[in-house]
Amino acid sequence: MSSPETVRPRPRAFWADARFLLGIVLIVVSVAGVWLVVATARQTAPVFAAARTIVPGETVTAEDLQVVDVALGQAREAYASAASLEPGVVAVRTIAAGELVPRTAIGDPAAATTTTVVIRTTGDVSAAVVAGSVVEVWAAPPGDRGDFGRPRVLVPSATVVSVTRDDAVVSGTQVSLELVVARADVAATLAALGDGSGLSVVPVAGTAR
């Protein structure tokens, strides 16, 4: 009687082993990718934030800034830091207190297109008008009888640097405002100051701080 033949298992296909190894590789790559994302998110870099409201045309110095550590990833290159801030730069737009300072918000003073003027209004101004507010300046020409004519917009957009109220005057509250205006509006503003026009400021909706 002959012995029964030994049943041998069928050899495993090569493609099955390759698929198994590929699955392991994909898992490893996925775990490494998640780890890299988490590690990158946890990395912080020191950048500048405004310690106060900085208006266009103002020179930006170390006293105006504070260093904060934030996780920005590759975006950190878009913000000013101690390594990138050049001396003598000026703000080219309003930078709110606490706002991170983008490099695009500061620039060379030689390229500035604004300057500052000081005006005194004929009456009080809204409490919403503070440093950093954007306002319109209106001018009413003086009349022959001590009154004023029809007002018109003198400066369509000016940024407030400071507001000073003098309540001691006999005629009521007088308000002095330092404003940042476009150089193109300086001549008309000085002319209105010189001819005794009545000046008023109106906050632009949605911009007062």
Phi, psi and omega in degrees: 000124182282148180284147180294149179288140178287129180276117180262137179295147180290134179301140180290138181294143181298323183295331178292318177296320180296320179294323178296314180295322178297322178298319178296317180299317180297320178297315180299315180297320180296315179296318180296322179295317178297317179299319181295318179297315180295318180295320179294320181295332182276346181282128179247159179223144179282124175226171183267142169235151182288128178280344177207173176289125180248127184259162181303138178093345179283140174290133181262117180241175181298330180292338181272356189234159171225148182270130177231146177261118181226154177268103183246350183062221180291343181288350183298335180293344181275355185243151182286142178220176180300329181282337186251346183283120179266143180295143176087002181290156179237158176286136178257354173209170178291131176245113184289152177302131181089348181285137171297142187266106176289151177298330181287349181271354179232154183197185181288130179299335180294337182265005183294139180247013181232166174209175182249144174225159177243127177237160175237126184276161179279352179203185180290165178239163181301144177295343178286347181274107180225177177304129182098346179291147173259128185229161167262143174252123178253146179231133176245120183294147180291142178265179182282341185248026180081006178259191181231151179276194182292127182286156177218161178286121179269312179233115184288338181206117177223148179253132183281128174268314180205156179231127179234123180255136177242102182272001184273351183289150184292323186281356181125195183284130172250140183238129176251130181235134169265125186236147169264121181232158175293144180302330180294339181263358185294315184300314180295324179294314179295324178296319179294323176294323183286329183266007176079022178297149175278123184252141177221154176237142181233125179295139175282129186304131174085004183242347180292145183248000000 
